[in-house]
Amino acid sequence: MNAGPMHYALLFKKEGFDVKYIVEAQISDSLMRPEYHFPEIKYPYPDWIKEIPVHVRLLRIWPDLFFKQVIAEMSDRDVIFFNDYGHVLAKYFPNAIRIALFSGQDLDVHADLDAIEGLARRTKIPLFKYIKRFLITKWVRNQRYGIACSDITSYFPEGFNPRGDRLLKEIKKGQNYSDIRSYVANFSALGLKYAGPKRNERLVIVSAVRFLINPETNNQNEYKGNDIIIRGIAEFYKINRNIEVHFVEKGQPRDLVLAKKMCQELGISTVVRWHDEMPLQDLIDLYEKSDVCFDQVGTHFIGGIGMYALFMGKPLIANARLDVLGKVWNGRHPILNATTDAEVLSHLIDCLDYSFRERVGIESHDFALRNFDASQAVGKFKTEIFRIMERKSQIRSG
């Protein structure tokens, strides 16, 4: 998902490990393909990256039929990371150390039996609804079984997503496994650099937050607060009309319609520019020009778009989820914490001051390096991998 596992693949490769990486997303999928995220990855791929695309998602429910090439390709691996839809393959590698590397919805949606009805409604394949429900039920059960097979799991810090925490405990109940909690990005591999604030004629505001305003009942923890962002910007526009706002058209179609209607009704549509979903480098170019960025201000959590903004030295308005991360960070962080319209407005007013943006930007860059660098997680993975290898060796010799 979002080529996230490549963060780790590149770091392990840099340390001299024999790495093999499978790309199953189609070439047009700029969000999932690594060449759209990592400057050092070029297409056609080098030998260690294997392109094995799957064209119909629901075919993943029959791995032994439609993933034969992947299973054969990975049969020589001692350690395998599974991500996104790949968790269903874990059962085919009983002799490898299996790591469930979660991105988000691969656990808290695609492994949730209570989410089956919602997944069936959102699946656009024209099938009789009972057949569709049967297929998706099989998919979710395969996902859960694959996760249950894992020796190591890697998920967000505990409490970040209570739904995911609950599902992980439910699926792994009674098992002895290593649970690594991480929240990282490989900034150097992404080609990110400190950019700092700009002195634009207009205050340039960028929000690449996925639009999820009215989630279904079982997705309440995924609420992104886009409506709060829009209302806060609209209040700010009453004070300072010299602004330029950038939104990215990604998310639920009904929420995008609602968001555009809100912008029109609140009088900011003339200063809002809507962008199609874009490769990471295009987003970075947009960030370069920005004065202030947003991540979610709802009930979800800061993701890659927030980490990148912090590393680049951009003031970030977001819900920092201090209920979870306040203790981890000992209360010290540069994130402009917001969960209400009024807080968004207040932070935007502060960001009118260039010296404020500069100070917060420098603190944000240092903060991202200390807390989000992927090399920390790689160290934890290595410790657990070698520990499991030693235990298996003792069992064989005993």
Residue pairs with C-beta under 8 A, 6 or more apart in sequence:
1 32
1 83
1 84
1 103
1 104
1 105
1 106
2 31
2 32
2 37
2 103
2 304
3 31
3 32
3 33
3 34
3 36
3 37
3 38
4 83
4 101
4 103
4 304
5 21
5 81
5 83
5 101
6 21
6 34
6 37
6 38
6 41
6 186
6 189
7 184
7 185
7 186
7 189
7 374
8 81
8 101
8 186
8 374
8 377
8 378
8 381
9 19
9 21
9 81
10 38
10 40
10 186
10 189
11 186
11 189
11 374
11 375
11 378
12 19
12 378
13 19
13 48
15 378
19 48
20 48
20 49
20 50
20 73
20 74
20 77
21 34
21 48
21 49
21 50
22 50
22 52
22 70
22 73
22 74
22 86
23 33
23 34
23 45
23 49
23 50
23 51
23 52
23 53
24 52
24 53
24 54
24 70
24 85
24 86
25 32
25 33
25 53
26 53
26 55
27 33
27 43
27 53
30 36
30 277
30 278
30 279
31 277
32 84
33 43
34 41
34 49
35 41
35 42
35 43
35 45
36 279
36 280
36 281
37 190
37 279
37 280
37 281
38 189
38 190
38 191
39 190
39 191
39 281
40 189
40 191
41 49
45 51
50 73
52 69
52 70
52 73
54 60
54 66
54 67
54 85
56 125
57 85
58 123
58 125
58 135
58 136
58 139
59 65
59 66
60 66
60 67
60 85
60 88
60 139
60 142
61 88
61 135
61 138
61 139
61 142
63 71
63 88
63 89
63 92
63 142
64 71
64 92
67 89
67 92
70 89
71 89
71 92
71 93
74 80
74 89
74 93
74 96
75 93
77 93
77 96
78 96
78 97
78 389
79 96
79 97
79 99
79 385
80 90
80 93
80 96
80 97
80 98
80 99
81 99
81 101
82 89
82 90
82 98
82 99
82 100
82 101
82 146
82 150
83 101
83 102
83 103
83 106
84 103
84 106
85 106
85 110
85 143
87 100
87 106
87 111
87 143
87 146
87 147
87 150
88 139
88 142
88 143
88 145
88 146
89 146
90 98
90 100
90 145
90 146
90 147
90 149
90 150
91 145
91 146
91 149
94 149
97 151
97 152
97 385
97 388
97 389
98 149
98 150
98 151
98 152
99 150
99 151
99 152
99 153
99 154
99 381
100 107
100 146
100 147
100 150
100 152
100 153
100 154
101 154
102 153
102 154
102 155
102 156
102 164
104 156
104 161
104 164
104 303
106 143
107 147
107 155
107 164
107 167
107 168
108 161
108 163
108 164
108 167
108 221
108 222
109 115
109 119
109 219
110 119
110 139
110 140
110 143
111 140
111 143
111 144
111 147
111 167
111 171
112 140
112 163
112 167
112 218
113 137
113 140
113 141
113 144
114 218
115 140
115 218
115 219
116 133
116 136
116 137
116 140
117 133
118 216
118 218
118 219
119 136
119 140
120 129
120 132
120 133
120 136
123 132
123 136
125 132
127 135
144 171
147 153
147 168
147 171
147 172
148 171
148 172
148 175
150 172
150 177
151 177
151 178
151 388
152 177
152 178
152 179
152 180
152 381
152 384
152 385
152 388
153 168
153 172
153 177
153 178
153 179
153 180
154 180
154 181
154 182
154 377
154 381
155 164
155 165
155 168
155 179
155 180
155 181
156 164
156 181
156 182
156 183
156 301
157 181
157 182
157 183
157 324
157 325
157 328
158 165
158 181
158 324
159 165
159 323
159 324
160 183
160 301
160 321
160 324
160 325
161 221
161 300
161 301
162 221
163 218
163 221
168 179
178 384
178 387
178 388
180 377
180 380
180 381
180 384
182 376
182 377
182 380
183 371
183 372
184 372
184 373
184 374
184 376
184 377
185 304
185 307
185 308
185 311
185 372
185 373
185 374
186 373
186 374
186 375
187 307
187 308
187 311
187 368
187 369
187 372
187 373
190 280
190 284
190 308
191 281
191 284
192 284
192 308
192 311
192 312
193 312
194 311
194 312
194 313
194 365
195 287
195 288
195 312
195 313
195 314
196 312
196 313
196 358
196 361
196 362
197 291
197 313
197 314
197 315
197 354
197 357
197 358
197 361
198 204
198 289
198 290
198 291
199 354
200 244
200 289
200 291
201 242
202 242
202 243
202 244
203 240
203 242
203 243
203 244
203 291
203 292
203 348
203 351
203 352
204 243
204 244
204 246
204 289
204 290
204 291
204 292
205 233
205 243
205 244
205 245
205 246
205 290
205 291
205 292
205 293
205 294
205 348
206 245
206 246
206 286
206 287
206 290
206 292
206 293
206 294
206 309
207 226
207 229
207 245
207 246
207 247
207 248
207 293
207 294
208 247
208 248
208 250
208 283
208 286
208 293
208 294
208 305
209 224
209 225
209 226
209 229
209 248
209 294
209 295
209 296
209 305
210 224
210 250
210 251
211 224
211 226
211 249
211 250
211 251
211 252
211 255
211 256
211 259
212 219
212 222
212 223
212 224
212 226
212 251
212 252
212 255
212 298
212 300
213 223
213 224
213 225
213 226
213 227
213 252
213 255
213 258
213 259
214 252
214 254
214 255
214 258
215 222
215 223
220 299
221 299
221 300
222 299
222 300
223 298
223 299
223 300
224 251
224 296
224 297
224 298
224 300
225 296
225 297
225 298
225 299
225 300
225 319
225 339
226 251
226 255
226 259
226 298
227 258
227 259
227 262
228 297
228 298
228 338
228 339
228 340
228 341
228 344
229 294
229 297
229 317
229 344
230 259
230 262
230 263
230 266
230 268
231 262
231 266
231 341
231 344
232 338
232 340
232 341
232 342
232 343
232 344
232 345
232 348
233 243
233 245
233 268
233 344
233 348
234 263
234 266
234 267
234 268
235 341
235 342
235 344
235 345
236 243
236 344
236 345
236 348
236 349
237 243
237 267
237 268
237 271
239 345
239 349
240 349
240 352
241 271
243 271
244 271
244 273
245 268
245 271
245 272
245 273
246 272
246 273
246 275
246 286
246 290
247 259
247 272
247 273
247 274
247 275
248 274
248 275
248 276
248 277
248 278
248 283
249 256
249 274
249 275
249 276
249 277
250 277
260 269
260 274
263 269
263 272
275 286
278 286
283 305
283 308
284 308
284 312
287 293
287 308
287 309
287 312
287 314
288 312
290 309
290 314
291 314
291 315
291 351
291 357
292 314
292 315
292 316
292 317
292 347
292 348
292 351
292 357
293 305
293 306
293 309
293 314
293 315
293 316
293 317
294 316
294 317
294 318
295 302
295 303
295 305
295 306
295 309
295 316
295 317
295 318
295 319
296 302
296 303
296 306
296 318
296 319
297 317
297 318
297 319
297 338
297 339
297 343
297 344
298 319
298 339
299 319
300 319
301 319
301 321
301 324
302 316
302 318
302 319
302 320
302 321
302 335
306 316
306 318
306 335
307 368
307 372
309 316
309 364
310 316
310 334
310 335
310 364
310 365
310 367
310 368
310 372
311 364
311 365
311 368
311 369
311 372
312 365
313 361
313 362
313 364
313 365
314 361
314 364
315 334
315 336
315 347
315 351
315 356
315 357
315 360
315 361
315 364
316 334
316 335
316 336
316 364
317 335
317 336
317 338
317 344
317 347
317 348
318 335
318 336
318 337
318 338
319 337
319 338
319 339
320 326
320 333
320 335
320 337
322 331
322 333
322 337
325 333
328 371
329 371
333 367
334 360
334 363
334 364
334 367
335 364
336 347
336 350
336 351
336 360
337 343
338 344
338 346
338 347
350 356
351 357
